[in-house]
Amino acid sequence: MTSIAAPEVTSPLAQSLALSRRAVLGLFRQPQVWIPSILFPMFFAALNTAALNRTTSLPGFPAADSFLDFLVPATITQAVLFGSLSGASELAQDIENRFFERLVAAPVWRTSILVGRLAGAGVLGVIQAVVILSVFSLFGARVQAGLPGLVLLPLVAMLLAVAVGALMSSMALRTGSVEAVQGAFPVVFIFIFASSAFFPRQLMQGWFKTMATLNPVSWMIEGLRHQVLVGFDLGEAATALAVPVGLGAASITLALWSLRQRLAMAS
């Protein structure tokens, strides 16, 4: 049997690719983990569209052909948040079943352990965005920005999946418990419901409008929504990209620190 230190995987890049491949293949071998993260947000979007489609005619509502168009960025974001739990749970499971200790005992670049999981999260984020865009297009949804918008939406989904995946991975590394990771997830998920994901800020009032205005998730979703409803805008696209990039920088730093702490415990 070829060890992880074999010539073809001795470089940090090759080791990261090997562990990334393991994470991606693990996703496809467990469809029960990631399929609900696509189906439930789409089902939620279908319910909201059926119930709230006439709200698009309200004064102040962004010009939209349907409420389904309005929900495209929110549905992708919701799916990514659901899916980000899977990679971190797998990492926590690796710690629980001691596979993590086997990796640490091997001459492997330590950071590749985290890189592999985040690569799996990023791939899943792209798949989720592409599937949702494809299904929504069958029901009449259109991205007015055209090809740039169709590239931007999966790109932001990938970056957000990596960012939230890193945040949840830091929890996995700190606790080594699948239950703890799953228990912390609702705190992250609150951010999408405290944003303008499902209703425009223009029609909000009071403290909820203030909270949605201050919520970076609103800035990201509104930047993407502009691409869907209006057309390509470089400033809005930059805002949509800046949010997951900023979150990713902070969460990856936290995850790397948690990895060092875990490695110190394992040594």
C-alpha positions in Angstrom: 0.0 0.0 0.0 1.3 3.4 -0.9 1.8 5.7 2.1 0.9 9.4 2.2 4.6 10.2 2.1 5.1 8.4 -1.3 7.0 10.5 -3.9 3.8 11.5 -5.7 2.4 13.2 -2.6 5.5 14.5 -0.9 5.1 18.2 -1.8 2.7 20.4 0.2 0.7 21.0 -2.9 0.4 17.3 -3.8 -0.6 16.5 -0.2 -3.3 19.2 -0.2 -4.6 17.9 -3.6 -4.7 14.4 -2.2 -6.7 15.4 0.9 -8.9 17.7 -1.2 -9.7 14.7 -3.5 -10.6 12.7 -0.4 -12.9 15.4 0.8 -14.7 15.8 -2.5 -15.1 12.1 -3.1 -16.4 11.8 0.4 -19.1 14.2 -0.4 -20.3 12.3 -3.5 -20.3 9.1 -1.6 -22.7 10.5 0.9 -25.5 12.2 -1.1 -27.7 12.1 2.0 -25.4 14.7 3.5 -25.4 17.3 0.7 -28.7 16.7 -1.3 -30.9 18.1 1.5 -28.8 21.3 1.5 -30.0 21.9 -2.1 -33.5 20.5 -1.9 -34.7 22.3 1.3 -33.6 25.8 0.2 -35.3 25.3 -3.2 -38.5 24.0 -1.4 -38.4 27.0 0.9 -38.1 29.3 -2.2 -41.0 27.6 -3.9 -43.2 28.2 -0.8 -42.2 31.8 -0.5 -42.7 32.4 -4.2 -46.2 30.9 -4.1 -47.1 32.9 -1.0 -45.4 36.3 -1.7 -45.2 36.6 -5.4 -47.7 39.5 -5.5 -45.4 41.5 -3.1 -43.3 42.4 -6.2 -46.0 44.9 -7.1 -45.6 46.8 -3.8 -44.3 50.4 -4.1 -40.6 50.4 -3.3 -40.1 46.7 -4.1 -37.1 46.2 -6.5 -38.2 45.7 -10.1 -38.4 41.9 -10.6 -40.3 39.7 -13.0 -41.2 37.3 -10.1 -40.4 36.8 -6.4 -38.4 33.7 -7.6 -35.9 36.0 -9.3 -35.7 38.0 -6.1 -34.9 34.9 -4.1 -32.1 33.5 -6.3 -29.2 34.9 -4.2 -30.9 34.1 -0.9 -31.5 30.5 -1.9 -27.9 30.0 -3.0 -26.7 31.5 0.3 -29.0 29.4 2.3 -27.9 26.3 0.5 -24.2 27.1 1.1 -24.8 27.7 4.8 -26.5 24.3 5.0 -23.7 22.6 3.1 -20.9 24.2 5.1 -21.8 22.0 8.0 -20.9 18.8 6.2 -17.1 19.3 5.8 -16.7 20.5 9.4 -18.7 17.5 10.7 -16.5 15.2 8.7 -13.4 16.9 10.2 -14.8 16.4 13.7 -15.6 12.8 12.9 -11.9 12.3 11.8 -10.9 13.5 15.2 -13.4 11.3 17.0 -12.4 8.2 15.1 -8.7 9.0 15.4 -8.0 9.3 11.7 -6.8 12.8 12.4 -4.1 11.3 14.7 -3.0 9.0 11.8 -2.6 12.1 9.6 -0.6 13.9 12.2 1.7 10.8 12.6 2.4 10.8 8.9 5.0 13.2 7.3 2.2 15.3 5.9 2.0 19.1 5.7 -0.2 19.9 8.6 -2.1 22.8 6.9 -3.1 20.4 4.1 -5.5 18.7 6.6 -7.5 22.0 6.7 -7.0 22.8 3.1 -8.5 19.5 2.0 -11.7 20.1 4.0 -12.1 23.7 2.7 -11.5 22.5 -0.9 -14.4 20.1 -0.4 -16.6 22.9 0.9 -15.7 25.1 -2.0 -16.5 22.5 -4.6 -19.9 21.8 -2.9 -20.7 25.5 -2.9 -20.1 25.7 -6.7 -22.3 22.6 -7.3 -25.1 24.0 -5.1 -25.1 27.3 -7.0 -25.0 25.7 -10.4 -27.8 23.3 -9.5 -30.0 26.0 -8.1 -29.5 28.3 -11.1 -30.3 25.5 -13.5 -33.5 24.5 -11.7 -34.7 28.0 -11.2 -34.1 28.7 -14.9 -36.5 25.9 -15.7 -39.2 27.9 -13.8 -38.5 31.2 -15.6 -35.8 32.8 -13.4 -33.2 34.8 -15.4 -29.9 36.4 -14.5 -30.0 39.8 -16.2 -26.2 40.2 -15.9 -25.8 37.3 -18.4 -22.5 35.3 -18.4 -20.7 37.6 -15.9 -23.5 37.1 -13.4 -23.6 33.4 -14.0 -19.9 33.2 -13.2 -20.2 35.6 -10.2 -22.9 33.7 -8.4 -21.1 30.3 -8.2 -17.8 32.2 -7.4 -19.3 34.0 -4.4 -21.0 30.7 -3.3 -17.5 29.0 -3.4 -15.9 31.8 -1.4 -18.7 31.8 1.1 -18.6 28.0 1.5 -14.9 28.2 2.2 -15.3 31.1 4.7 -18.2 29.5 6.7 -16.5 26.1 6.3 -13.4 27.5 7.9 -15.4 29.0 10.8 -17.2 25.7 11.4 -13.9 23.8 11.0 -12.4 25.9 13.8 -15.2 24.7 16.0 -14.5 21.1 15.0 -10.8 21.5 15.7 -11.4 23.1 19.1 -14.0 20.6 20.3 -13.4 17.4 18.3 -17.1 16.8 18.5 -19.6 16.3 15.7 -22.4 17.3 18.1 -20.7 20.5 19.1 -20.3 21.5 15.5 -23.9 20.8 14.7 -25.0 22.6 17.8 -23.1 25.8 16.9 -24.5 25.9 13.3 -27.8 27.7 14.1 -25.9 30.7 15.5 -24.3 31.1 12.0 -27.6 30.5 10.2 -29.3 33.3 12.1 -27.4 35.8 10.0 -29.3 35.0 6.8 -32.7 35.5 8.6 -31.4 38.8 10.1 -30.6 40.2 6.6 -32.5 41.4 3.5 -32.3 37.9 2.0 -36.0 37.2 1.9 -37.5 40.8 1.8 -36.1 44.1 0.6 -34.7 46.6 3.1 -36.6 49.4 1.4 -39.8 47.9 2.9 -38.5 47.1 6.4 -39.0 49.3 9.4 -37.6 49.8 12.9 -34.9 47.7 14.6 -35.1 44.9 12.0 -34.2 47.3 9.2 -31.3 48.6 11.2 -30.0 45.1 11.9 -30.4 44.1 8.2 -28.6 47.2 7.1 -25.6 46.5 9.4 -25.5 42.8 8.5 -22.7 42.0 5.9 -24.9 39.2 4.5 -27.3 41.8 3.3 -24.5 43.6 1.4 -23.5 40.4 -0.3 -27.0 39.3 -1.2 -28.0 42.7 -2.5 -24.8 42.8 -4.6 -25.8 39.5 -6.2 -29.4 40.5 -6.5 -28.4 43.5 -8.6 -26.8 41.1 -11.1 -30.0 39.0 -11.2 -32.6 41.8 -11.4 -30.9 44.7 -13.1 -27.7 43.6 -14.8 -23.9 43.5 -14.3 -22.5 46.2 -12.1 -18.8 46.2 -11.1 -19.3 48.0 -7.8 -22.1 45.7 -6.7 -20.1 42.7 -7.8 -17.1 43.9 -5.8 -19.3 44.3 -2.7 -20.7 40.8 -3.2 -17.1 39.4 -3.4 -15.7 41.5 -0.6 -18.0 40.0 2.1 -17.0 36.3 1.8 -13.4 37.3 1.2 -13.3 39.4 4.4 -15.1 36.7 6.3 -12.8 34.1 4.9 -9.7 35.9 5.9 -10.9 36.1 9.5 -12.3 32.5 9.7 -9.3 30.9 8.0 -7.0 32.7 10.4 -9.1 31.3 13.3 -9.2 27.8 11.8 -5.4 27.8 11.4 -5.0 28.9 15.0 -7.4 26.1 16.1 -5.4 23.6 14.0 -2.2 24.6 15.8 -3.9 24.2 19.1 -5.2 20.7 18.1 -1.7 19.7 16.9 -0.2 20.8 20.2 -2.7 18.6 22.0 -1.9 15.7 19.7 1.9 15.9 20.1 
